[in-house]
Amino acid sequence: MTKKNILLVCGGGASSGFLAQSMKKSAKAQGLAVTVEAVGDSEIEDYIEDKDVVLFGPHLRYMEAELKETMDEFDEIPYDFIPDEYYGALDGGGTLAFALSLLKD
């Protein structure tokens, strides 16, 4: 697998920062070449360059139409909302597997 770049987006970036760290640990343990960045929702366009997949915190569903509009500009990049059970538990392994399942390899 070639190196994959994942972007996590949440309200302020704090919760997703902890989740990103957990995902990095899981990737390392599995021998996967993955980078994970966490940003707030107002920073998406500043960080989306060269990303392979974008995951949004589940609490951003209220912005779904706006986020879809933003992501439509980057129609080659798959995106989805992190399942509640992964986000709430800061489950890096589950979130990593979910992110990789969205990729079209």
C-alpha positions in Angstrom: 0.0 0.0 0.0 1.3 3.4 -0.9 1.3 6.1 1.8 -2.2 7.4 2.6 -2.9 10.9 3.8 -6.0 11.2 6.0 -7.6 14.5 7.2 -9.8 14.5 10.3 -12.1 17.5 10.7 -14.0 18.5 13.9 -15.3 21.7 15.4 -12.1 23.0 17.0 -9.6 20.2 16.2 -9.1 19.0 19.8 -11.1 15.8 19.9 -9.9 14.8 16.4 -6.3 15.5 17.5 -6.6 12.8 20.1 -8.2 10.5 17.6 -5.5 11.2 15.0 -2.8 10.2 17.6 -4.7 7.0 18.2 -4.9 6.3 14.5 -1.2 6.9 14.0 -0.4 4.4 16.8 -2.7 1.8 15.2 -1.2 2.4 11.7 2.3 2.0 13.1 1.4 -1.2 14.9 0.0 -2.6 11.6 3.0 -1.4 9.6 0.9 0.9 7.5 2.2 4.1 5.9 -0.3 6.6 6.9 -0.3 10.3 7.9 -3.2 11.7 9.8 -3.9 15.4 10.4 -6.6 16.9 12.5 -8.1 20.4 11.9 -11.1 22.5 12.7 -13.9 22.8 10.2 -12.9 26.3 9.2 -9.5 25.1 8.0 -10.6 22.3 5.6 -9.5 24.1 2.4 -6.1 25.0 3.9 -5.3 21.4 4.6 -7.1 19.3 2.0 -4.3 19.4 -0.6 -2.8 15.9 -1.2 -5.3 14.1 1.1 -6.6 10.7 0.1 -9.6 10.7 2.4 -11.4 13.2 4.7 -13.4 12.2 7.8 -15.7 14.6 9.7 -16.6 14.3 13.3 -20.1 13.0 13.8 -21.1 16.2 15.6 -20.7 18.1 12.3 -23.7 16.4 10.7 -25.6 19.7 11.2 -23.2 21.2 8.6 -23.6 18.3 6.1 -24.9 20.4 3.2 -22.2 22.9 3.6 -19.5 20.3 4.0 -20.8 18.4 0.9 -20.6 21.7 -1.1 -17.0 22.1 0.0 -16.1 18.5 -0.8 -17.8 18.7 -4.2 -14.9 21.0 -5.2 -12.6 18.1 -4.5 -14.7 15.4 -6.1 -11.8 12.8 -6.2 -11.5 12.8 -2.5 -13.8 10.4 -0.6 -15.3 11.6 2.6 -17.7 10.5 5.3 -18.6 11.1 8.9 -16.8 9.1 11.6 -19.1 6.6 13.2 -20.2 7.7 16.6 -18.9 4.5 18.3 -15.3 5.1 17.0 -15.3 8.9 17.7 -16.7 8.6 21.2 -14.3 5.9 22.2 -11.3 7.6 20.4 -11.0 4.2 18.6 -8.0 4.8 16.3 -8.0 1.3 14.9 -11.7 1.3 14.0 -11.4 4.8 12.5 -8.4 3.9 10.5 -10.1 0.8 9.1 -13.1 2.9 8.3 -11.0 5.6 6.5 -9.1 3.0 4.5 -12.4 1.3 3.5 -13.4 4.6 1.7 -10.4 4.5 -0.6 -10.7 3.3 -4.1 -7.5 1.3 -4.7 
